[in-house]
Amino acid sequence: MTRTVNLPGGAVLPSIGFGTWELGHKEAYDSVRAALDIGYRHIDTATLYRNEADVGRAVKDSGVDREQVFITTKLRPKDARKARRTLEESLRQLGTDYVDLWLIHWPTGPADLVPTWRELLAARDAGLARTVGVSNYSPAQIDELTEATGEQPAVNQIPWSPAQHDPALLDEHRRRSIVVEGYSGLKNTNLRDRVLTGIAERHGVTAAQVVLRWHLEHEIVILPRSSRRERIAANFDLEGFDLTAEDVAAIDGLSRAG
């Protein structure tokens, strides 16, 4: 059974997503088709990635109902003052009437911080996005949005890996009931680390699978990306083994935080 997280407004976010950063047109199409075939139901893209049309075509051609696929895209800060037009173009590229989650890709300048968030809330209220959130924001920046509008982001997508594990930062999000999506979890990890390879060997899995499962143990949504079908499949196959409390603590110990 696929793990999910309930978001405000009734959207259900699968905890294992498929990332599409740096996937070119054909790669993006083929990889998303493979991911959907394998069982992923959460696809993450962005205006910056320039592959929204390929992602949308892959979803359409997959035969999976649009309502069954959770699609995220992101707004570049440079497009903040034309946010609605940018989202409308993203929807056109994706071939859909709405996205399930629209994020501000990283913080705008201070003057645009709150106005941009208001634009996302307005787009949500207009039915163009089921849920809205942010990416690469600090808790203080999130609080500024919440205090100004009375509504907080549902999600903050930030880099996360064993080396970047920060329990205090995670707790800041938990206290605000904000879902953490971790990106670059494999890219920012030394998969040859003896702690990881030892745990992987004991469980008969790869070090990458150990790292991804560790994220899920901390209730962090993951967005692994690959253009190779066997890796796409392995990154989704995380329920056949259980990390022990000792395993999780050992991986936590790889952190540079604190």
N, C-alpha and C positions, 0 to 999 in steps of 0.2 A: 504494500500500500504506500502510495506517494505521500510524503510528509507535506503538510500545508500550514499556512499561517493565515488567520482571519484578519482582514484589514477593515478599517472604517468604511461604512457604506455597503458592506456585504461582499466585497471582492475577496476571493480566496487565492492566496499567493502560494504556488508550489515552492517548496524549500530548495529544490534543485532546479536552477535555471541554466539556460545555454547562452553563453556570451558570444558576441559577434564582432568584438573590437579587432581591427586589423584583418578582417576577412574580406577579400576583394569580391567582386560581383559573383563570379562563378563559384568561388569557394563558399561564399555566404549562402548562396542558394543550395548548393549540394550539401553543405554541412547542416543547415537547418532542416532540410528534407530528411537527412539521416537521423538527426536528433529527434524529430517528431516520430519517425518510424520506430526508433528505439524506445520511445515512451516519454520523452520530455514534453511538458506542456507549459513551459515558461521560457519565453525567448526575449533576450535583452538586446536592444539596439540603441541608436542615437543619431541625431542629425549629423553629428560630427563624423560618424562612421561611413557615411555616404553609401550605405547598403540597405536602406529601408525598403526600396523597391524590390530588391532581391529577397529580402526576408518575407515581405508580403506575398510575393509570387510563390515562394516555397510553402508558406502556410496554406495558400489557396490550393496549390497543386497536391498537397499532402493528402487531401481527402478528409482531414480532421476538421470537425466543425469549428468555425471561428470562435464560438462561445466556449470551446474547450481549451483554447490556447490563450494563456496570459501573456500579453505583449506589452513590453516597456519601451518607451523611447525617451530621449532627453533633449532639453533645450540648451543650446550654447548661450553663455552669458552675453555674447556679442549680439544675439538676436532678441535680447530681453525686451527691447522697446517695440518689437514687432512679434511678440510672443504668440498671439492668437493666429496671425497669418502663418507663422512658422509651424504651429501645430497643424493647421489646416493642410499645409503642404506635406507634412509628415503623414497625415491620414491619407492623402491622395497617393503618396508613394507606397504606403503600406496596403492600400486597397481595402481600407476598413473605415467604418463610421466613428470608431472610438478606439482609444488605447486603454488598456487596463491600468496602466501606471505611467504618469508623466513626471519626470524629474527635472529639476534645474541641475545641469551637469556639474557645475561648480559655482561658488558664490560670485555674484556680480559685485560691482563697486558698492560702497555703502549707500549711496543715494538711490540705487535701484533695488536694494535688497528687499525691502517690503513691497514696493510697487510690483515687482516681478512675481512675488508670492501671491499678491492679490490677483494677478492675471491668471495664475494657475488655478486658484480657487474659483474664479469666474468660469474658466474653461470646464472645470469639473461640474460646476452647477449647470452649465449649458449642455452637459452630456457628452462632451468631446473626450473626456478622460474619466474613468470610473474612480480613480484614486490619484492623489498627487503627493509628491515628496521632493526630496533634495538629494544631492550627492556631494560628498567632500565638504560638508558643513560641520562646523564645531558646535558643541552644545550651546555655547553663548549665542551663536548666530541663529540657531534654531529657536532659542528663547526669544530673540528679538522679533522673529516672524510671529511667534505665538502670542506674544504680548500685544503686538500691533493689531492682530486680526482676530484673536480668540480661537484660531485654528492652527494646530501644529501639523507638520509633515507626518505622513503615515510611515515613511521609510527614509532612512539615510543610507545611501550606498557609499561605502568607504573602503579603502584598501585594508585587507586583513590577512594575516598569515600567522603561523606560530611565532615567527620573529617579531611580529607587530602586535601580538596579543596583549591587550591592555584591559585588565578586568575593571579598573576604575572607569574607563571610558565606556565600556559595555554597560556598566551599572548606571551611568548617566543616561543612556538611552533607555534602559529598562525602566528607570524611575519615571520617564516621560512616556512610557508605552510606545516607543518608536522602534520599529523593526529595523535591525541592522542587516544590510546586504553586504557581504564581503567580496571584493574583487581582487584579482591578481594573487589569489591564495597560493597557487602553484608556482606562478612566475617568480614570486618573492620568497621562495623556499628552496633550501638546499635539500633536494630529495635524496641525496647520498648521505645525509646526516645519519650517524650510527643509531641514534635514538629512533628515528623514523624507520630505517631499514630493519632494525631489530624487531620493532613492533609488527611491521609488515610481514616479516618472515614467520613470526609466531602465528599470525592469523591467515597466512597463505594468500596475501593480497599484495598490491603494490604500495609503495610509499605514498604515491599520489592519492590513492584511495584512502589511506590512513589520514592524510591531511584533510581531505574533503569530509570524511566522516567526523573528524575532530571538530570542524566548523559546526556541523549539524548537532553535535553533542552540546555545543554552546548556544544552540538555537540561532545560529547565524545562517542566513540564506546564502547559497553559493551560486556562482556564475562561471563554472569552468568552460573553457573554450578550446576547441581543437578542430582541425580539418581532417583528421584521420578517424575513420569510422570506429576502429577498434578502441581508440582512446575515448571517443565520445561515449561509446557503450560502457567502458570501464568506469568512467566518471559518474555514470548514472547508477551503477551497480554497487550500492553502498549499504544494502540491508542484509547481506549474507554473513556479516560478521559483527561482533560487538566489541567495542573498545572497553577495557576495564577502567575503573576509576584511576588505577595506577598508570595506565597508558595515557589517559587524558592529562594527568598531573605531570607526567614526564614531558609531554609535548608542550604544555603550558610553560614548563621550565626553560624552553628554548627562547622565550621572549626576551627582547632587549628593553622592554618597558619596565618602569618602576625602579 
